[in-house]
Amino acid sequence: MPSPSSPMHTPPSGMAPVVERNIRALLTRHHQAERQARWQDRLADRITGFTGSMRFVTLHLVLFGLWVVVNLPGVPCHTSTRRMSS
């Protein structure tokens, strides 16, 4: 990692030190908020993290697919042969 005095670290616009300071401040605030969060908030974050994931989508596709397959025998199927009434 280049040192702060190296030419690679010095930004051409002069905005990077401000941006870096803001990022550090935001990260500090975020970590502080995580430490102070109530257990209900942490639980809600875990639930929404899971339900918004592809693992959740895949799990539901598998479960609903199995549910449909298990319940197919009880569904009357229309066959291609027609019964002739006498």
Biopython code that builds the backbone (N, CA, C, O; Angstrom):
import numpy as np
from Bio.PDB.StructureBuilder import StructureBuilder

atoms = [
    (1, "MET", "N", (0.859, -1.175, 0.000)),
    (1, "MET", "CA", (0.000, 0.000, 0.000)),
    (1, "MET", "C", (0.899, 1.231, 0.000)),
    (1, "MET", "O", (1.830, 1.310, 0.802)),
    (2, "PRO", "N", (0.639, 2.192, -0.884)),
    (2, "PRO", "CA", (1.487, 3.374, -0.939)),
    (2, "PRO", "C", (1.284, 4.248, 0.282)),
    (2, "PRO", "O", (0.198, 4.306, 0.857)),
    (3, "SER", "N", (2.353, 4.923, 0.660)),
    (3, "SER", "CA", (2.252, 5.813, 1.820)),
    (3, "SER", "C", (1.494, 7.071, 1.438)),
    (3, "SER", "O", (1.413, 7.391, 0.252)),
    (4, "PRO", "N", (0.930, 7.805, 2.409)),
    (4, "PRO", "CA", (0.157, 9.004, 2.105)),
    (4, "PRO", "C", (0.965, 10.076, 1.378)),
    (4, "PRO", "O", (0.385, 10.932, 0.709)),
    (5, "SER", "N", (2.284, 10.046, 1.496)),
    (5, "SER", "CA", (3.076, 11.075, 0.828)),
    (5, "SER", "C", (3.501, 10.670, -0.568)),
    (5, "SER", "O", (4.091, 11.484, -1.280)),
    (6, "SER", "N", (3.223, 9.433, -0.992)),
    (6, "SER", "CA", (3.639, 8.995, -2.324)),
    (6, "SER", "C", (2.737, 9.620, -3.382)),
    (6, "SER", "O", (1.589, 9.964, -3.100)),
    (7, "PRO", "N", (3.262, 9.769, -4.610)),
    (7, "PRO", "CA", (2.469, 10.372, -5.680)),
    (7, "PRO", "C", (1.233, 9.557, -6.040)),
    (7, "PRO", "O", (0.245, 10.122, -6.509)),
    (8, "MET", "N", (1.266, 8.210, -5.827)),
    (8, "MET", "CA", (0.100, 7.385, -6.164)),
    (8, "MET", "C", (-1.045, 7.628, -5.198)),
    (8, "MET", "O", (-2.206, 7.444, -5.565)),
    (9, "HIS", "N", (-0.748, 8.034, -3.983)),
    (9, "HIS", "CA", (-1.787, 8.243, -2.986)),
    (9, "HIS", "C", (-2.388, 9.639, -3.081)),
    (9, "HIS", "O", (-3.548, 9.825, -2.713)),
    (10, "THR", "N", (-1.644, 10.616, -3.557)),
    (10, "THR", "CA", (-2.122, 11.987, -3.638)),
    (10, "THR", "C", (-3.107, 12.109, -4.802)),
    (10, "THR", "O", (-2.738, 11.854, -5.949)),
    (11, "PRO", "N", (-4.326, 12.487, -4.529)),
    (11, "PRO", "CA", (-5.322, 12.580, -5.591)),
    (11, "PRO", "C", (-5.099, 13.836, -6.431)),
    (11, "PRO", "O", (-4.625, 14.849, -5.915)),
    (12, "PRO", "N", (-5.433, 13.780, -7.705)),
    (12, "PRO", "CA", (-5.251, 14.950, -8.557)),
    (12, "PRO", "C", (-6.227, 16.075, -8.225)),
    (12, "PRO", "O", (-5.895, 17.244, -8.421)),
    (13, "SER", "N", (-7.407, 15.760, -7.734)),
    (13, "SER", "CA", (-8.414, 16.789, -7.492)),
    (13, "SER", "C", (-8.375, 17.349, -6.078)),
    (13, "SER", "O", (-8.932, 18.418, -5.827)),
    (14, "GLY", "N", (-7.735, 16.655, -5.158)),
    (14, "GLY", "CA", (-7.708, 17.098, -3.773)),
    (14, "GLY", "C", (-8.947, 16.678, -2.987)),
    (14, "GLY", "O", (-9.092, 17.068, -1.828)),
    (15, "MET", "N", (-9.835, 15.902, -3.579)),
    (15, "MET", "CA", (-11.068, 15.487, -2.917)),
    (15, "MET", "C", (-10.918, 14.173, -2.158)),
    (15, "MET", "O", (-11.705, 13.902, -1.251)),
    (16, "ALA", "N", (-9.946, 13.363, -2.497)),
    (16, "ALA", "CA", (-9.841, 12.040, -1.891)),
    (16, "ALA", "C", (-9.671, 12.081, -0.374)),
    (16, "ALA", "O", (-10.286, 11.255, 0.299)),
    (17, "PRO", "N", (-8.888, 12.974, 0.207)),
    (17, "PRO", "CA", (-8.805, 12.972, 1.671)),
    (17, "PRO", "C", (-10.160, 13.219, 2.336)),
    (17, "PRO", "O", (-10.466, 12.628, 3.372)),
    (18, "VAL", "N", (-10.951, 14.075, 1.747)),
    (18, "VAL", "CA", (-12.288, 14.334, 2.286)),
    (18, "VAL", "C", (-13.157, 13.087, 2.143)),
    (18, "VAL", "O", (-13.885, 12.716, 3.064)),
    (19, "VAL", "N", (-13.073, 12.451, 0.985)),
    (19, "VAL", "CA", (-13.860, 11.241, 0.750)),
    (19, "VAL", "C", (-13.419, 10.145, 1.710)),
    (19, "VAL", "O", (-14.260, 9.472, 2.305)),
    (20, "GLU", "N", (-12.113, 9.957, 1.868)),
    (20, "GLU", "CA", (-11.620, 8.942, 2.799)),
    (20, "GLU", "C", (-12.079, 9.222, 4.223)),
    (20, "GLU", "O", (-12.477, 8.301, 4.935)),
    (21, "ARG", "N", (-12.029, 10.477, 4.644)),
    (21, "ARG", "CA", (-12.477, 10.841, 5.990)),
    (21, "ARG", "C", (-13.960, 10.534, 6.145)),
    (21, "ARG", "O", (-14.384, 10.019, 7.180)),
    (22, "ASN", "N", (-14.750, 10.849, 5.122)),
    (22, "ASN", "CA", (-16.188, 10.579, 5.193)),
    (22, "ASN", "C", (-16.471, 9.079, 5.243)),
    (22, "ASN", "O", (-17.355, 8.636, 5.975)),
    (23, "ILE", "N", (-15.730, 8.310, 4.475)),
    (23, "ILE", "CA", (-15.923, 6.860, 4.489)),
    (23, "ILE", "C", (-15.591, 6.295, 5.856)),
    (23, "ILE", "O", (-16.332, 5.470, 6.390)),
    (24, "ARG", "N", (-14.465, 6.745, 6.432)),
    (24, "ARG", "CA", (-14.104, 6.275, 7.783)),
    (24, "ARG", "C", (-15.184, 6.659, 8.795)),
    (24, "ARG", "O", (-15.530, 5.864, 9.668)),
    (25, "ALA", "N", (-15.714, 7.876, 8.677)),
    (25, "ALA", "CA", (-16.758, 8.316, 9.609)),
    (25, "ALA", "C", (-18.022, 7.472, 9.448)),
    (25, "ALA", "O", (-18.654, 7.096, 10.435)),
    (26, "LEU", "N", (-18.384, 7.178, 8.203)),
    (26, "LEU", "CA", (-19.572, 6.354, 7.959)),
    (26, "LEU", "C", (-19.381, 4.936, 8.486)),
    (26, "LEU", "O", (-20.295, 4.361, 9.077)),
    (27, "LEU", "N", (-18.198, 4.377, 8.272)),
    (27, "LEU", "CA", (-17.939, 3.026, 8.778)),
    (27, "LEU", "C", (-17.977, 2.995, 10.298)),
    (27, "LEU", "O", (-18.533, 2.068, 10.887)),
    (28, "THR", "N", (-17.391, 4.000, 10.934)),
    (28, "THR", "CA", (-17.421, 4.074, 12.395)),
    (28, "THR", "C", (-18.855, 4.164, 12.894)),
    (28, "THR", "O", (-19.231, 3.496, 13.857)),
    (29, "ARG", "N", (-19.643, 4.986, 12.238)),
    (29, "ARG", "CA", (-21.055, 5.144, 12.635)),
    (29, "ARG", "C", (-21.824, 3.841, 12.425)),
    (29, "ARG", "O", (-22.649, 3.456, 13.253)),
    (30, "HIS", "N", (-21.545, 3.170, 11.312)),
    (30, "HIS", "CA", (-22.227, 1.906, 11.015)),
    (30, "HIS", "C", (-21.890, 0.848, 12.064)),
    (30, "HIS", "O", (-22.779, 0.158, 12.562)),
    (31, "HIS", "N", (-20.604, 0.723, 12.396)),
    (31, "HIS", "CA", (-20.200, -0.267, 13.414)),
    (31, "HIS", "C", (-20.789, 0.073, 14.779)),
    (31, "HIS", "O", (-21.186, -0.820, 15.527)),
    (32, "GLN", "N", (-20.845, 1.339, 15.096)),
    (32, "GLN", "CA", (-21.420, 1.761, 16.372)),
    (32, "GLN", "C", (-22.916, 1.425, 16.420)),
    (32, "GLN", "O", (-23.421, 0.959, 17.442)),
    (33, "ALA", "N", (-23.616, 1.664, 15.310)),
    (33, "ALA", "CA", (-25.044, 1.351, 15.250)),
    (33, "ALA", "C", (-25.272, -0.161, 15.360)),
    (33, "ALA", "O", (-26.230, -0.599, 15.997)),
    (34, "GLU", "N", (-24.395, -0.957, 14.741)),
    (34, "GLU", "CA", (-24.522, -2.411, 14.850)),
    (34, "GLU", "C", (-24.343, -2.875, 16.285)),
    (34, "GLU", "O", (-25.066, -3.761, 16.742)),
    (35, "ARG", "N", (-23.393, -2.293, 17.002)),
    (35, "ARG", "CA", (-23.164, -2.683, 18.392)),
    (35, "ARG", "C", (-24.334, -2.282, 19.288)),
    (35, "ARG", "O", (-24.621, -2.970, 20.267)),
    (36, "GLN", "N", (-25.012, -1.184, 18.969)),
    (36, "GLN", "CA", (-26.103, -0.689, 19.812)),
    (36, "GLN", "C", (-27.467, -1.227, 19.402)),
    (36, "GLN", "O", (-28.468, -0.933, 20.056)),
    (37, "ALA", "N", (-27.520, -2.007, 18.336)),
    (37, "ALA", "CA", (-28.803, -2.513, 17.849)),
    (37, "ALA", "C", (-29.413, -3.478, 18.859)),
    (37, "ALA", "O", (-28.709, -4.256, 19.503)),
    (38, "ARG", "N", (-30.736, -3.410, 18.983)),
    (38, "ARG", "CA", (-31.452, -4.343, 19.850)),
    (38, "ARG", "C", (-31.492, -5.712, 19.192)),
    (38, "ARG", "O", (-31.266, -5.833, 17.988)),
    (39, "TRP", "N", (-31.777, -6.737, 19.972)),
    (39, "TRP", "CA", (-31.794, -8.091, 19.424)),
    (39, "TRP", "C", (-32.882, -8.250, 18.370)),
    (39, "TRP", "O", (-32.720, -9.023, 17.426)),
    (40, "GLN", "N", (-33.999, -7.521, 18.524)),
    (40, "GLN", "CA", (-35.071, -7.604, 17.536)),
    (40, "GLN", "C", (-34.599, -7.060, 16.187)),
    (40, "GLN", "O", (-34.928, -7.610, 15.136)),
    (41, "ASP", "N", (-33.831, -5.985, 16.229)),
    (41, "ASP", "CA", (-33.313, -5.404, 14.988)),
    (41, "ASP", "C", (-32.293, -6.335, 14.331)),
    (41, "ASP", "O", (-32.272, -6.484, 13.109)),
    (42, "ARG", "N", (-31.449, -6.960, 15.156)),
    (42, "ARG", "CA", (-30.469, -7.895, 14.605)),
    (42, "ARG", "C", (-31.162, -9.110, 13.988)),
    (42, "ARG", "O", (-30.753, -9.599, 12.935)),
    (43, "LEU", "N", (-32.226, -9.595, 14.659)),
    (43, "LEU", "CA", (-32.987, -10.717, 14.121)),
    (43, "LEU", "C", (-33.653, -10.331, 12.798)),
    (43, "LEU", "O", (-33.617, -11.095, 11.833)),
    (44, "ALA", "N", (-34.251, -9.158, 12.761)),
    (44, "ALA", "CA", (-34.897, -8.690, 11.527)),
    (44, "ALA", "C", (-33.875, -8.546, 10.401)),
    (44, "ALA", "O", (-34.173, -8.868, 9.251)),
    (45, "ASP", "N", (-32.682, -8.069, 10.718)),
    (45, "ASP", "CA", (-31.633, -7.949, 9.701)),
    (45, "ASP", "C", (-31.226, -9.315, 9.170)),
    (45, "ASP", "O", (-30.998, -9.474, 7.970)),
    (46, "ARG", "N", (-31.133, -10.299, 10.054)),
    (46, "ARG", "CA", (-30.771, -11.652, 9.618)),
    (46, "ARG", "C", (-31.865, -12.250, 8.733)),
    (46, "ARG", "O", (-31.572, -12.882, 7.718)),
    (47, "ILE", "N", (-33.128, -12.047, 9.124)),
    (47, "ILE", "CA", (-34.246, -12.597, 8.347)),
    (47, "ILE", "C", (-34.294, -11.956, 6.964)),
    (47, "ILE", "O", (-34.406, -12.656, 5.958)),
    (48, "THR", "N", (-34.210, -10.634, 6.911)),
    (48, "THR", "CA", (-34.269, -9.968, 5.601)),
    (48, "THR", "C", (-33.042, -10.274, 4.765)),
    (48, "THR", "O", (-33.121, -10.311, 3.537)),
    (49, "GLY", "N", (-31.907, -10.493, 5.417)),
    (49, "GLY", "CA", (-30.714, -10.889, 4.671)),
    (49, "GLY", "C", (-30.895, -12.239, 4.005)),
    (49, "GLY", "O", (-30.437, -12.445, 2.881)),
    (50, "PHE", "N", (-31.565, -13.167, 4.695)),
    (50, "PHE", "CA", (-31.801, -14.495, 4.130)),
    (50, "PHE", "C", (-32.902, -14.472, 3.078)),
    (50, "PHE", "O", (-32.748, -15.065, 2.010)),
    (51, "THR", "N", (-34.014, -13.792, 3.366)),
    (51, "THR", "CA", (-35.130, -13.809, 2.416)),
    (51, "THR", "C", (-34.822, -13.027, 1.145)),
    (51, "THR", "O", (-35.513, -13.190, 0.138)),
    (52, "GLY", "N", (-33.824, -12.204, 1.176)),
    (52, "GLY", "CA", (-33.427, -11.473, -0.026)),
    (52, "GLY", "C", (-32.299, -12.138, -0.785)),
    (52, "GLY", "O", (-31.708, -11.525, -1.674)),
    (53, "SER", "N", (-31.987, -13.388, -0.449)),
    (53, "SER", "CA", (-30.847, -14.064, -1.072)),
    (53, "SER", "C", (-31.310, -15.083, -2.115)),
    (53, "SER", "O", (-32.468, -15.501, -2.130)),
    (54, "MET", "N", (-30.383, -15.466, -2.979)),
    (54, "MET", "CA", (-30.682, -16.493, -3.979)),
    (54, "MET", "C", (-30.852, -17.861, -3.318)),
    (54, "MET", "O", (-31.543, -18.725, -3.859)),
    (55, "ARG", "N", (-30.237, -18.065, -2.171)),
    (55, "ARG", "CA", (-30.419, -19.325, -1.437)),
    (55, "ARG", "C", (-31.895, -19.488, -1.067)),
    (55, "ARG", "O", (-32.444, -20.585, -1.166)),
    (56, "PHE", "N", (-32.534, -18.399, -0.641)),
    (56, "PHE", "CA", (-33.948, -18.418, -0.288)),
    (56, "PHE", "C", (-34.800, -18.733, -1.524)),
    (56, "PHE", "O", (-35.729, -19.538, -1.452)),
    (57, "VAL", "N", (-34.484, -18.102, -2.643)),
    (57, "VAL", "CA", (-35.228, -18.340, -3.887)),
    (57, "VAL", "C", (-35.091, -19.805, -4.297)),
    (57, "VAL", "O", (-36.083, -20.449, -4.638)),
    (58, "THR", "N", (-33.880, -20.328, -4.265)),
    (58, "THR", "CA", (-33.649, -21.725, -4.643)),
    (58, "THR", "C", (-34.395, -22.678, -3.713)),
    (58, "THR", "O", (-35.014, -23.640, -4.168)),
    (59, "LEU", "N", (-34.336, -22.410, -2.427)),
    (59, "LEU", "CA", (-35.038, -23.241, -1.452)),
    (59, "LEU", "C", (-36.538, -23.266, -1.742)),
    (59, "LEU", "O", (-37.165, -24.325, -1.696)),
    (60, "HIS", "N", (-37.106, -22.111, -2.037)),
    (60, "HIS", "CA", (-38.543, -22.061, -2.327)),
    (60, "HIS", "C", (-38.886, -22.753, -3.636)),
    (60, "HIS", "O", (-39.925, -23.406, -3.730)),
    (61, "LEU", "N", (-38.043, -22.626, -4.643)),
    (61, "LEU", "CA", (-38.301, -23.342, -5.896)),
    (61, "LEU", "C", (-38.310, -24.847, -5.666)),
    (61, "LEU", "O", (-39.167, -25.556, -6.194)),
    (62, "VAL", "N", (-37.365, -25.329, -4.886)),
    (62, "VAL", "CA", (-37.300, -26.765, -4.596)),
    (62, "VAL", "C", (-38.512, -27.199, -3.774)),
    (62, "VAL", "O", (-39.154, -28.199, -4.098)),
    (63, "LEU", "N", (-38.829, -26.455, -2.713)),
    (63, "LEU", "CA", (-39.960, -26.840, -1.855)),
    (63, "LEU", "C", (-41.284, -26.801, -2.605)),
    (63, "LEU", "O", (-42.082, -27.732, -2.493)),
    (64, "PHE", "N", (-41.531, -25.741, -3.369)),
    (64, "PHE", "CA", (-42.792, -25.672, -4.116)),
    (64, "PHE", "C", (-42.835, -26.711, -5.226)),
    (64, "PHE", "O", (-43.896, -27.266, -5.515)),
    (65, "GLY", "N", (-41.696, -26.981, -5.850)),
    (65, "GLY", "CA", (-41.644, -28.031, -6.867)),
    (65, "GLY", "C", (-41.980, -29.391, -6.280)),
    (65, "GLY", "O", (-42.753, -30.152, -6.862)),
    (66, "LEU", "N", (-41.397, -29.697, -5.120)),
    (66, "LEU", "CA", (-41.716, -30.960, -4.448)),
    (66, "LEU", "C", (-43.186, -31.011, -4.025)),
    (66, "LEU", "O", (-43.833, -32.053, -4.134)),
    (67, "TRP", "N", (-43.696, -29.906, -3.552)),
    (67, "TRP", "CA", (-45.104, -29.851, -3.137)),
    (67, "TRP", "C", (-46.028, -30.146, -4.317)),
    (67, "TRP", "O", (-47.009, -30.876, -4.180)),
    (68, "VAL", "N", (-45.709, -29.577, -5.465)),
    (68, "VAL", "CA", (-46.521, -29.826, -6.664)),
    (68, "VAL", "C", (-46.434, -31.294, -7.056)),
    (68, "VAL", "O", (-47.458, -31.915, -7.341)),
    (69, "VAL", "N", (-45.233, -31.859, -7.075)),
    (69, "VAL", "CA", (-45.057, -33.263, -7.470)),
    (69, "VAL", "C", (-45.782, -34.193, -6.500)),
    (69, "VAL", "O", (-46.417, -35.155, -6.931)),
    (70, "VAL", "N", (-45.699, -33.925, -5.210)),
    (70, "VAL", "CA", (-46.366, -34.771, -4.214)),
    (70, "VAL", "C", (-47.879, -34.699, -4.370)),
    (70, "VAL", "O", (-48.566, -35.699, -4.162)),
    (71, "ASN", "N", (-48.401, -33.554, -4.728)),
    (71, "ASN", "CA", (-49.846, -33.389, -4.827)),
    (71, "ASN", "C", (-50.409, -33.712, -6.208)),
    (71, "ASN", "O", (-51.625, -33.647, -6.388)),
    (72, "LEU", "N", (-49.590, -34.052, -7.177)),
    (72, "LEU", "CA", (-50.090, -34.395, -8.506)),
    (72, "LEU", "C", (-50.970, -35.639, -8.542)),
    (72, "LEU", "O", (-51.950, -35.640, -9.287)),
    (73, "PRO", "N", (-50.685, -36.697, -7.786)),
    (73, "PRO", "CA", (-51.556, -37.881, -7.867)),
    (73, "PRO", "C", (-53.015, -37.582, -7.519)),
    (73, "PRO", "O", (-53.895, -38.302, -7.991)),
    (74, "GLY", "N", (-53.303, -36.603, -6.753)),
    (74, "GLY", "CA", (-54.679, -36.292, -6.392)),
    (74, "GLY", "C", (-55.391, -35.415, -7.409)),
    (74, "GLY", "O", (-56.584, -35.150, -7.265)),
    (75, "VAL", "N", (-54.688, -34.966, -8.424)),
    (75, "VAL", "CA", (-55.282, -34.087, -9.433)),
    (75, "VAL", "C", (-55.766, -34.942, -10.590)),
    (75, "VAL", "O", (-54.998, -35.722, -11.153)),
    (76, "PRO", "N", (-57.050, -34.799, -10.953)),
    (76, "PRO", "CA", (-57.526, -35.575, -12.103)),
    (76, "PRO", "C", (-56.882, -35.049, -13.387)),
    (76, "PRO", "O", (-56.846, -33.846, -13.642)),
    (77, "CYS", "N", (-56.385, -35.971, -14.169)),
    (77, "CYS", "CA", (-55.727, -35.606, -15.431)),
    (77, "CYS", "C", (-56.690, -35.831, -16.584)),
    (77, "CYS", "O", (-57.473, -36.781, -16.587)),
    (78, "HIS", "N", (-56.617, -34.951, -17.549)),
    (78, "HIS", "CA", (-57.409, -35.129, -18.767)),
    (78, "HIS", "C", (-56.578, -35.945, -19.728)),
    (78, "HIS", "O", (-55.441, -35.592, -20.040)),
    (79, "THR", "N", (-57.149, -37.035, -20.195)),
    (79, "THR", "CA", (-56.416, -37.892, -21.125)),
    (79, "THR", "C", (-56.847, -37.545, -22.534)),
    (79, "THR", "O", (-57.866, -36.891, -22.755)),
    (80, "SER", "N", (-56.062, -37.988, -23.460)),
    (80, "SER", "CA", (-56.357, -37.675, -24.864)),
    (80, "SER", "C", (-57.481, -38.542, -25.411)),
    (80, "SER", "O", (-58.071, -38.196, -26.435)),
    (81, "THR", "N", (-57.797, -39.663, -24.760)),
    (81, "THR", "CA", (-58.885, -40.518, -25.230)),
    (81, "THR", "C", (-60.187, -40.065, -24.620)),
    (81, "THR", "O", (-60.266, -39.803, -23.420)),
    (82, "ARG", "N", (-61.200, -39.974, -25.443)),
    (82, "ARG", "CA", (-62.530, -39.561, -24.948)),
    (82, "ARG", "C", (-63.409, -40.778, -24.829)),
    (82, "ARG", "O", (-63.327, -41.712, -25.626)),
    (83, "ARG", "N", (-64.241, -40.749, -23.829)),
    (83, "ARG", "CA", (-65.199, -41.828, -23.640)),
    (83, "ARG", "C", (-66.424, -41.526, -24.495)),
    (83, "ARG", "O", (-66.924, -40.402, -24.541)),
    (84, "MET", "N", (-66.867, -42.537, -25.143)),
    (84, "MET", "CA", (-68.073, -42.386, -25.944)),
    (84, "MET", "C", (-69.269, -42.751, -25.086)),
    (84, "MET", "O", (-69.291, -43.808, -24.455)),
    (85, "SER", "N", (-70.251, -41.887, -25.063)),
    (85, "SER", "CA", (-71.449, -42.229, -24.282)),
    (85, "SER", "C", (-72.412, -42.979, -25.180)),
    (85, "SER", "O", (-72.569, -42.662, -26.359)),
    (86, "SER", "N", (-73.057, -43.987, -24.592)),
    (86, "SER", "CA", (-73.970, -44.814, -25.364)),
    (86, "SER", "C", (-75.365, -44.375, -25.187)),
    (86, "SER", "O", (-76.276, -44.963, -25.769)),
]
sb = StructureBuilder()
sb.init_structure("model")
sb.init_model(0)
sb.init_chain("A")
sb.init_seg("    ")
for serial, (resi, resn, name, xyz) in enumerate(atoms, 1):
    if name == "N":
        sb.init_residue(resn, " ", resi, " ")
    sb.init_atom(name, np.array(xyz, "f"), 0.0, 1.0, " ", f" {name:<3s}", serial, name[0])
structure = sb.get_structure()
